[in-house]
Amino acid sequence: MTYLWIFLGGGLGSVARYGVSKVAANYYAGNFPLGTFLSNMLACLILALVVVFIVPKNSESTWLQPLLLIGFCGGFSTFSTFSNETTELLQSGHLGVALLNICISVLVGVGLIFWLRSIS
């Protein structure tokens, strides 16, 4: 049953990531990969919220972690796309934007999870 929860969450996360990327592309046309950044940061936020506020209170709901943490957050965040877009920025001469993408993605992503874990 665990595999089913991961499968469902991963599919929903992937569709959500696609939606976020499309919406971001409609509102932003710059070089910075905003859709991927937003998906990754939202996945970090969701993961932290689930780990801090939901999992400790729902020990008998064994389906939540595979569905939300492994499946949804795994499908919603995308390190491979982040890496590919950063490489494309570097190859096209946008060194500053590539470095900005790396720095704020890591700092904000880790910062969100650290902050939420520290306030619980």
N, C-alpha and C positions, 0 to 999 in steps of 0.2 A: 504493500500500500504506500510505503514511503516514496517509491519511485513515481507513483501516480501523482502525489502531491508536488514533487519536484518538477515533473513534466508540466503539470497545469500552471504552476507558478512561473516556470521559465517561459512558457508560451505567453502568458499575460504580461510578464516583464518585457519581453521582446517587442510585443505589440505596443506597449506603453512607451518604450524607448523610441520606436519608429514615430509614434505620434508626437512626442516631445521634439524630435528632430525636425519634423515637418512644420510644426508650429513655430519653432525658433527660426527656421529658414524663411518663413513668411514675414517675420518682423525684423530680421537682422541679415544683412548681406555682406558683412565684413569678412575679414580673413580668419578671425578667431572662431574655432569650432564650438559655437555656443550650444548647439543641441546636445552634443556629446558631453560637454561640461555640465550642463543642467541635468542630464540623465544620471551621470555619475554622482553628482552631489546629492540629488534627490535619493538615489539608492543608498548613499552613505547615511543620510538623514533617516530614511525608513528603517534601515538596518539598526541604527543606534536606538531609535524609538522602540522597535520591537524587542531588542536585547534588554533595554533598560526598564521599559514599562509593561510590556506584555508577557514576555517569557517567564519572568519570576512569579507572576500572578496566575499563570495557567500551566502548572506543571502536569496536569492530566491531559492537556491538549497537545499530544505528541505530534500532531499533523502541522501545527503552526510553524515550527522551525523549518521543516523541509519545504513547505509551501512558500513562506515569506522570505526566509533568509537565504536558503540555497537556491530555490527556484526563482521567485520574483526578483530579488535583488541581484542574483546572478544573471538573469536575463535582461534586467533593466540597466545595469551598469555594463560598461564595455571597455576593458583595458586594451583590447586589440584595436578597436577603432580609435581610441585615444592615441595609441602608439602610432598607428598608420597616419592619422591626421597630423600629428606632430612631425613625423618624418616628411610628409608632403610639404609642411610649412618650411622646414629646414631646407629641403631640396629646391623650393621655389624662392629662396632668399629671404624669407620672413623670420630671421633669427630671433628678433625681439618678441614677436608674437608666439613663436614656438617656446621660448624660455618662459614667457608669461603663462602660457598654457600649462607647462610642466609645474611651475612653482605654485600657481594658485590652485591647480587641481589637487596636488599633494597636500598643500597647507590647509585648504578649506576642507577637503575630504577627511583628513586625519583630525583636523580641528573640530569638525562637527561631531565626530564620534567621541573624541576625547572630552569635549565640553558636555555632551549629554550624559556620558558615563560619570563625569565628575559631579554632576548636580543630583544624581540619584541617591 
